């Protein structure tokens, strides 16, 4: 599939075996996997992902449970595919940054995404994760200034996450001229791929993302498909997306 593209799955949703199988199938098509660590107050997530997190937490699923599933995915996933953990700051702080990093790295996670940690407060995360050979994924949004874009993008690791719209996940994908200009600026400064997330749900929006960025992340739509149709339906969706945007 053209571009540097990822799929998002909520850890152990709708159940551990389905999560693992969907992840393995997805990594046959996508370049990386973003695993949501379930949290009770996910400020960046829309209702679909929030409901998925609540369902997982209702079963008393722990961070270690999700990491156990990640280990099984890592054992079966193609070589060269990166697994990222998407966690909120409270989840990391509750365990201690170093302890969180050690456990995540030991399970095969290669990078961490923390959407509620601003770049100005990220240095301690960057340094700790680096000691465990994990990248700290940085964010840019339509609200980021050009000066901030240059500073954030220049030292990015893993990939640079460009939040394509204002608001939460699961909304409508739409890029205005000002946002496109900022994506272009980020790509000029970033040593890693600039990946668009939020609102990408089908072939058409994936194609539009690749018109301007180096890749995309699909999450909410996959969660919906897994809930309604299971792994086989998700596999058909992965194949359709790959075919729709062109195979490398």
C-alpha positions in Angstrom: 0.0 0.0 0.0 1.4 3.4 -0.9 2.4 5.7 1.9 3.2 5.2 5.5 -0.1 4.1 6.9 -1.4 2.8 10.2 -4.4 1.1 11.7 -5.7 1.9 15.2 -7.2 -0.8 17.4 -8.4 -0.5 21.0 -6.4 -3.0 23.1 -8.3 -6.3 23.6 -11.4 -5.0 22.0 -13.9 -6.6 21.4 -12.1 -9.4 23.1 -8.4 -10.4 23.2 -8.5 -13.1 20.4 -10.4 -10.9 18.0 -8.0 -8.0 18.7 -4.9 -10.1 18.1 -6.3 -11.6 14.9 -7.4 -8.2 13.5 -4.0 -6.7 14.3 -2.1 -9.5 12.6 -4.3 -9.3 9.5 -4.1 -5.5 9.5 -0.3 -5.6 9.6 -0.3 -7.6 6.4 -1.5 -4.3 4.7 -0.6 -1.5 7.0 2.9 -0.3 8.0 2.2 0.2 11.7 -0.3 -0.6 14.4 -1.5 1.9 17.0 -2.8 0.1 20.1 -5.2 2.1 22.3 -4.6 1.6 26.0 -8.1 1.7 27.5 -8.6 4.7 29.8 -11.7 6.0 31.6 -11.5 9.6 30.4 -10.1 9.6 26.8 -10.2 13.3 25.9 -9.2 13.0 22.2 -11.5 10.1 21.4 -15.0 10.2 19.9 -17.9 8.1 21.1 -17.0 4.9 19.2 -13.5 4.6 20.6 -14.7 5.8 24.1 -17.4 3.0 24.1 -14.8 0.5 23.1 -12.5 1.6 26.0 -15.3 1.4 28.5 -16.3 -2.1 27.3 -12.7 -3.3 27.8 -12.4 -1.7 31.2 -15.7 -3.2 32.3 -14.0 -6.6 32.0 -11.3 -5.4 34.4 -8.7 -5.5 31.7 -5.3 -4.2 32.8 -2.4 -2.7 31.1 -0.5 -5.9 31.5 -3.4 -7.8 29.8 -3.1 -5.6 26.8 0.7 -6.0 26.7 0.3 -9.8 26.8 -1.8 -9.5 23.6 0.8 -7.2 22.0 3.5 -9.8 22.6 1.4 -12.4 20.7 0.9 -9.9 17.9 4.6 -9.1 17.8 5.4 -12.8 17.4 3.1 -13.1 14.4 3.5 -9.7 12.7 5.7 -9.3 9.6 9.2 -8.1 10.3 9.6 -4.3 10.1 6.1 -3.4 11.2 6.1 -1.0 14.3 3.6 -1.3 17.1 2.8 2.0 18.9 1.0 2.4 22.2 -1.6 5.2 22.4 -1.9 6.1 26.1 -3.1 9.1 28.0 -0.7 10.8 30.4 -2.5 9.6 33.6 -2.0 6.0 32.5 1.8 6.6 32.1 2.2 8.6 35.3 0.2 6.0 37.4 2.9 3.4 36.6 5.8 5.7 36.5 7.3 6.8 33.1 10.3 4.4 33.4 8.2 1.4 34.5 5.7 2.1 31.7 8.5 2.3 29.2 10.2 -0.9 30.4 7.0 -2.9 30.2 5.9 -1.5 26.9 9.3 -2.1 25.3 9.5 -5.6 26.7 6.2 -6.4 25.0 7.5 -5.3 21.6 6.2 -1.7 21.4 8.4 0.6 19.4 6.9 4.0 20.2 4.4 5.8 22.3 1.7 8.3 21.4 0.4 10.5 24.3 -2.2 13.0 22.9 -2.6 15.0 26.1 1.1 15.8 26.6 2.0 19.1 24.8 5.3 19.3 23.1 6.6 21.8 25.7 6.2 19.1 28.4 7.5 16.1 26.4 11.2 16.1 27.1 11.1 13.7 30.1 9.0 11.3 28.0 11.3 11.6 25.0 14.4 10.9 27.1 13.0 8.0 29.0 11.5 6.3 26.0 14.7 6.7 24.1 16.5 4.7 26.8 14.2 1.9 26.0 14.6 2.3 22.2 11.1 3.7 21.8 10.1 6.8 19.9 7.8 9.5 21.3 5.4 10.5 18.5 4.9 14.3 18.3 1.6 16.0 17.3 0.8 18.9 15.0 -2.7 20.3 14.5 -4.4 23.0 12.4 -3.9 25.2 15.4 -0.1 24.8 15.5 1.8 27.9 14.3 4.3 27.8 11.5 7.1 28.5 14.0 5.9 25.7 16.2 5.7 23.3 13.3 9.3 23.9 12.4 10.4 23.3 16.0 8.2 20.2 16.5 8.8 18.6 13.2 12.6 19.0 13.0 13.3 16.4 15.7 10.4 14.0 15.1 10.8 10.3 15.6 8.8 7.3 14.3 6.2 9.5 12.4 4.8 13.0 12.9 1.1 12.8 13.7 -0.9 15.6 12.0 -4.3 15.8 13.6 -6.3 16.7 10.5 -9.2 18.5 12.1 -10.2 20.3 15.2 -12.1 18.1 17.7 -12.2 14.4 18.5 -11.7 11.2 16.6 -14.5 9.9 14.4 -15.6 13.2 12.8 -15.8 14.2 9.1 -12.5 14.4 7.2 -12.0 17.8 5.6 -8.8 19.8 4.9 -9.0 23.5 4.4 -6.3 25.5 2.6 -4.6 26.7 5.7 -4.3 23.1 7.0 -2.9 21.9 3.7 -0.3 24.6 3.9 0.7 23.5 7.4 1.0 19.9 6.3 3.2 21.0 3.4 5.4 22.9 5.9 5.7 19.9 8.2 6.8 17.6 5.5 9.6 20.0 4.5 10.9 20.0 8.1 10.3 16.5 9.3 12.8 13.7 9.0 10.0 11.1 9.3 6.7 10.6 7.5 3.9 13.1 8.2 0.8 11.0 8.9 -2.8 12.3 9.0 -5.2 11.0 11.6 -8.8 11.8 12.7 -11.7 11.4 10.3 -10.2 9.0 7.7 -12.7 6.3 7.3 -12.8 5.1 3.7 -11.0 4.9 0.4 -11.9 8.4 -0.6 -10.6 10.1 2.5 -7.5 7.9 2.5 -6.8 9.0 -1.0 -7.3 12.7 -0.1 -4.9 12.2 2.9 -2.2 10.8 0.6 -2.7 13.8 -1.8 -1.2 16.0 0.9 0.6 13.8 3.5 2.9 10.8 3.6 0.3 8.5 5.2 -2.8 8.1 7.3 -4.2 6.4 10.3 -7.7 4.7 10.3 -9.3 3.9 13.6 -12.9 4.6 14.4 -14.2 2.9 11.2 -12.2 -0.3 12.0 -13.6 -0.4 15.6 -17.1 -0.1 14.1 -16.5 -2.9 11.6 -15.0 -5.2 14.3 -18.0 -4.7 16.5 -20.5 -5.4 13.8 -18.8 -7.9 11.5 -15.8 -9.3 13.3 -12.4 -10.2 12.0 -13.4 -11.3 8.5 -15.2 -8.0 7.8 -12.2 -6.1 9.1 -9.9 -8.1 6.8 -12.1 -7.3 3.8 -11.9 -3.6 4.7 -8.1 -3.7 5.0 -7.9 -5.3 1.6 -10.3 -2.8 0.1 -8.3 0.2 1.5 -5.0 -1.2 0.3 -6.4 -1.8 -3.2 -8.1 1.6 -3.2 -5.0 3.6 -2.6 -2.7 1.4 -4.6 -0.3 -1.2 -3.6 3.4 -0.3 -3.5 
